[in-house]
């Protein structure tokens, strides 16, 4: 059955049907969401590390 159905060709055909602007918007949307999470995590970790670094500098 798999030899009769060209899955690779079907997927390629479906992808080629997409509008380039739609794909670009979709990628930017996903990347933006992920980057916001990475920036938030960096902000939190940076704040915690900076706080403890300040405490160490005061007491050393």
LONUGU-24522 format. One record per atom (N, C-alpha, C, O, CB): residue number from 1; residue in one letter; chain; atom name; x, y, z. Coordinates in steps of 0.1 Angstrom, whole numbers, plus 5000, padded with zeros to 4 digits. Glycine has a CB too. Layout:
! residues N
     i   aa   ch   at   east   north     up
   NUM    A    A   CA      X       Y      Z
...
! end
This chain:
! residues 60
     i   aa   ch   at   east   north     up
     1    X    A    N   5008    4988   5000
     1    X    A   CA   5000    5000   5000
     1    X    A    C   5009    5013   5000
     1    X    A    O   5006    5022   4993
     1    X    A   CB   4991    5000   5012
     2    X    A    N   5020    5012   5008
     2    X    A   CA   5028    5024   5009
     2    X    A    C   5035    5027   4995
     2    X    A    O   5037    5039   4992
     2    X    A   CB   5039    5022   5019
     3    X    A    N   5038    5017   4988
     3    X    A   CA   5044    5020   4975
     3    X    A    C   5034    5026   4965
     3    X    A    O   5038    5034   4956
     3    X    A   CB   5049    5006   4969
     4    X    A    N   5021    5023   4967
     4    X    A   CA   5011    5028   4958
     4    X    A    C   5008    5043   4961
     4    X    A    O   5006    5051   4952
     4    X    A   CB   4998    5020   4959
     5    X    A    N   5009    5046   4974
     5    X    A   CA   5006    5060   4978
     5    X    A    C   5019    5067   4980
     5    X    A    O   5027    5063   4988
     5    X    A   CB   4997    5060   4992
     6    X    A    N   5021    5077   4972
     6    X    A   CA   5033    5085   4973
     6    X    A    C   5032    5096   4984
     6    X    A    O   5028    5107   4981
     6    X    A   CB   5037    5092   4959
     7    X    A    N   5035    5092   4996
     7    X    A   CA   5033    5101   5008
     7    X    A    C   5042    5113   5006
     7    X    A    O   5038    5124   5009
     7    X    A   CB   5036    5093   5021
     8    X    A    N   5055    5111   5002
     8    X    A   CA   5064    5122   5001
     8    X    A    C   5059    5132   4991
     8    X    A    O   5059    5144   4993
     8    X    A   CB   5078    5117   4997
     9    X    A    N   5054    5127   4980
     9    X    A   CA   5048    5136   4969
     9    X    A    C   5036    5143   4974
     9    X    A    O   5034    5155   4971
     9    X    A   CB   5045    5128   4957
    10    X    A    N   5027    5136   4982
    10    X    A   CA   5015    5143   4987
    10    X    A    C   5019    5154   4997
    10    X    A    O   5013    5165   4996
    10    X    A   CB   5006    5132   4994
    11    X    A    N   5028    5151   5005
    11    X    A   CA   5032    5161   5015
    11    X    A    C   5039    5173   5008
    11    X    A    O   5036    5185   5011
    11    X    A   CB   5042    5156   5026
    12    X    A    N   5047    5170   4998
    12    X    A   CA   5054    5181   4991
    12    X    A    C   5043    5190   4983
    12    X    A    O   5045    5202   4983
    12    X    A   CB   5064    5175   4981
    13    X    A    N   5033    5183   4978
    13    X    A   CA   5023    5190   4971
    13    X    A    C   5015    5199   4980
    13    X    A    O   5012    5210   4977
    13    X    A   CB   5014    5180   4964
    14    X    A    N   5012    5194   4992
    14    X    A   CA   5004    5202   5002
    14    X    A    C   5012    5214   5006
    14    X    A    O   5007    5225   5008
    14    X    A   CB   5001    5193   5014
    15    X    A    N   5025    5212   5009
    15    X    A   CA   5034    5223   5013
    15    X    A    C   5035    5234   5002
    15    X    A    O   5035    5246   5005
    15    X    A   CB   5048    5218   5017
    16    X    A    N   5036    5229   4990
    16    X    A   CA   5037    5239   4979
    16    X    A    C   5025    5247   4976
    16    X    A    O   5025    5257   4970
    16    X    A   CB   5041    5231   4966
    17    X    A    N   5013    5242   4981
    17    X    A   CA   5001    5249   4979
    17    X    A    C   4999    5261   4989
    17    X    A    O   4992    5270   4986
    17    X    A   CB   4989    5239   4982
    18    X    A    N   5007    5260   5000
    18    X    A   CA   5006    5271   5010
    18    X    A    C   5011    5284   5004
    18    X    A    O   5020    5284   4996
    18    X    A   CB   5014    5267   5022
    19    X    A    N   5005    5295   5008
    19    X    A   CA   5009    5308   5004
    19    X    A    C   5022    5311   5012
    19    X    A    O   5023    5309   5024
    19    X    A   CB   4998    5319   5007
    20    X    A    N   5032    5317   5005
    20    X    A   CA   5045    5320   5012
    20    X    A    C   5043    5330   5023
    20    X    A    O   5050    5329   5034
    20    X    A   CB   5054    5326   5002
    21    X    A    N   5034    5340   5022
    21    X    A   CA   5031    5349   5033
    21    X    A    C   5026    5342   5045
    21    X    A    O   5029    5345   5057
    21    X    A   CB   5022    5360   5028
    22    X    A    N   5017    5332   5043
    22    X    A   CA   5011    5325   5054
    22    X    A    C   5021    5317   5061
    22    X    A    O   5022    5317   5074
    22    X    A   CB   5000    5315   5048
    23    X    A    N   5030    5310   5054
    23    X    A   CA   5041    5302   5061
    23    X    A    C   5050    5312   5069
    23    X    A    O   5054    5308   5080
    23    X    A   CB   5049    5294   5050
    24    X    A    N   5054    5323   5063
    24    X    A   CA   5062    5333   5069
    24    X    A    C   5056    5338   5082
    24    X    A    O   5063    5339   5093
    24    X    A   CB   5066    5344   5060
    25    X    A    N   5043    5341   5082
    25    X    A   CA   5036    5346   5093
    25    X    A    C   5035    5335   5104
    25    X    A    O   5037    5338   5116
    25    X    A   CB   5022    5350   5090
    26    X    A    N   5033    5323   5100
    26    X    A   CA   5032    5311   5109
    26    X    A    C   5046    5309   5117
    26    X    A    O   5046    5307   5129
    26    X    A   CB   5028    5299   5102
    27    X    A    N   5057    5310   5109
    27    X    A   CA   5070    5308   5115
    27    X    A    C   5073    5319   5125
    27    X    A    O   5078    5317   5136
    27    X    A   CB   5081    5307   5104
    28    X    A    N   5070    5332   5121
    28    X    A   CA   5073    5343   5130
    28    X    A    C   5064    5342   5142
    28    X    A    O   5069    5346   5153
    28    X    A   CB   5070    5356   5122
    29    X    A    N   5052    5338   5141
    29    X    A   CA   5043    5337   5153
    29    X    A    C   5049    5327   5163
    29    X    A    O   5049    5329   5175
    29    X    A   CB   5029    5332   5148
    30    X    A    N   5053    5315   5158
    30    X    A   CA   5058    5305   5166
    30    X    A    C   5071    5309   5173
    30    X    A    O   5074    5308   5185
    30    X    A   CB   5060    5292   5159
    31    X    A    N   5080    5315   5165
    31    X    A   CA   5093    5320   5170
    31    X    A    C   5091    5331   5180
    31    X    A    O   5099    5331   5190
    31    X    A   CB   5102    5325   5158
    32    X    A    N   5082    5340   5178
    32    X    A   CA   5080    5351   5187
    32    X    A    C   5075    5345   5201
    32    X    A    O   5080    5350   5211
    32    X    A   CB   5069    5360   5181
    33    X    A    N   5066    5336   5200
    33    X    A   CA   5061    5330   5213
    33    X    A    C   5073    5323   5220
    33    X    A    O   5074    5325   5233
    33    X    A   CB   5050    5320   5210
    34    X    A    N   5081    5315   5213
    34    X    A   CA   5092    5308   5220
    34    X    A    C   5103    5318   5225
    34    X    A    O   5108    5316   5236
    34    X    A   CB   5098    5298   5210
    35    X    A    N   5105    5329   5217
    35    X    A   CA   5115    5338   5222
    35    X    A    C   5111    5346   5234
    35    X    A    O   5119    5350   5242
    35    X    A   CB   5119    5348   5210
    36    X    A    N   5098    5349   5235
    36    X    A   CA   5093    5356   5247
    36    X    A    C   5095    5347   5259
    36    X    A    O   5099    5352   5270
    36    X    A   CB   5078    5359   5245
    37    X    A    N   5093    5334   5258
    37    X    A   CA   5095    5325   5269
    37    X    A    C   5110    5325   5273
    37    X    A    O   5113    5325   5285
    37    X    A   CB   5090    5311   5266
    38    X    A    N   5119    5324   5263
    38    X    A   CA   5133    5324   5266
    38    X    A    C   5138    5337   5272
    38    X    A    O   5146    5337   5282
    38    X    A   CB   5141    5322   5252
    39    X    A    N   5132    5348   5268
    39    X    A   CA   5136    5361   5274
    39    X    A    C   5131    5362   5288
    39    X    A    O   5138    5368   5297
    39    X    A   CB   5130    5373   5265
    40    X    A    N   5119    5357   5291
    40    X    A   CA   5114    5357   5304
    40    X    A    C   5122    5349   5314
    40    X    A    O   5125    5353   5325
    40    X    A   CB   5099    5352   5304
    41    X    A    N   5126    5337   5309
    41    X    A   CA   5135    5329   5317
    41    X    A    C   5148    5335   5320
    41    X    A    O   5153    5334   5331
    41    X    A   CB   5136    5315   5310
    42    X    A    N   5154    5342   5309
    42    X    A   CA   5166    5349   5311
    42    X    A    C   5165    5360   5321
    42    X    A    O   5174    5363   5329
    42    X    A   CB   5171    5354   5298
    43    X    A    N   5154    5367   5321
    43    X    A   CA   5151    5378   5330
    43    X    A    C   5151    5373   5344
    43    X    A    O   5157    5379   5353
    43    X    A   CB   5138    5386   5326
    44    X    A    N   5144    5362   5346
    44    X    A   CA   5142    5357   5360
    44    X    A    C   5156    5351   5365
    44    X    A    O   5160    5355   5376
    44    X    A   CB   5132    5345   5360
    45    X    A    N   5163    5344   5357
    45    X    A   CA   5175    5338   5361
    45    X    A    C   5186    5349   5363
    45    X    A    O   5193    5349   5373
    45    X    A   CB   5181    5328   5351
    46    X    A    N   5186    5359   5355
    46    X    A   CA   5195    5370   5356
    46    X    A    C   5192    5378   5369
    46    X    A    O   5202    5382   5376
    46    X    A   CB   5194    5380   5344
    47    X    A    N   5180    5380   5372
    47    X    A   CA   5176    5387   5385
    47    X    A    C   5180    5379   5397
    47    X    A    O   5186    5385   5406
    47    X    A   CB   5161    5389   5385
    48    X    A    N   5178    5366   5397
    48    X    A   CA   5182    5358   5408
    48    X    A    C   5197    5358   5410
    48    X    A    O   5202    5360   5421
    48    X    A   CB   5176    5344   5407
    49    X    A    N   5204    5356   5399
    49    X    A   CA   5219    5355   5400
    49    X    A    C   5224    5369   5404
    49    X    A    O   5234    5369   5412
    49    X    A   CB   5225    5351   5386
    50    X    A    N   5219    5379   5399
    50    X    A   CA   5223    5393   5402
    50    X    A    C   5221    5396   5417
    50    X    A    O   5229    5402   5423
    50    X    A   CB   5217    5403   5394
    51    X    A    N   5210    5391   5422
    51    X    A   CA   5206    5394   5436
    51    X    A    C   5216    5387   5445
    51    X    A    O   5222    5393   5454
    51    X    A   CB   5192    5388   5439
    52    X    A    N   5219    5374   5442
    52    X    A   CA   5229    5367   5451
    52    X    A    C   5243    5372   5449
    52    X    A    O   5251    5372   5458
    52    X    A   CB   5228    5352   5447
    53    X    A    N   5246    5376   5437
    53    X    A   CA   5259    5382   5435
    53    X    A    C   5261    5395   5443
    53    X    A    O   5272    5398   5448
    53    X    A   CB   5261    5385   5419
    54    X    A    N   5250    5403   5443
    54    X    A   CA   5251    5415   5451
    54    X    A    C   5252    5412   5466
    54    X    A    O   5260    5419   5473
    54    X    A   CB   5238    5423   5449
    55    X    A    N   5245    5402   5471
    55    X    A   CA   5247    5398   5485
    55    X    A    C   5261    5393   5488
    55    X    A    O   5267    5397   5498
    55    X    A   CB   5237    5387   5489
    56    X    A    N   5267    5386   5479
    56    X    A   CA   5280    5381   5481
    56    X    A    C   5290    5393   5481
    56    X    A    O   5299    5393   5489
    56    X    A   CB   5284    5371   5470
    57    X    A    N   5288    5402   5472
    57    X    A   CA   5297    5414   5472
    57    X    A    C   5296    5422   5485
    57    X    A    O   5306    5428   5489
    57    X    A   CB   5293    5423   5460
    58    X    A    N   5284    5423   5491
    58    X    A   CA   5283    5431   5503
    58    X    A    C   5290    5424   5514
    58    X    A    O   5296    5431   5523
    58    X    A   CB   5268    5433   5506
    59    X    A    N   5289    5411   5516
    59    X    A   CA   5294    5404   5527
    59    X    A    C   5308    5399   5526
    59    X    A    O   5314    5393   5535
    59    X    A   CB   5285    5393   5530
    60    X    A    N   5314    5401   5514
    60    X    A   CA   5328    5397   5512
    60    X    A    C   5338    5408   5513
    60    X    A    O   5350    5406   5511
    60    X    A   CB   5330    5389   5499
! end
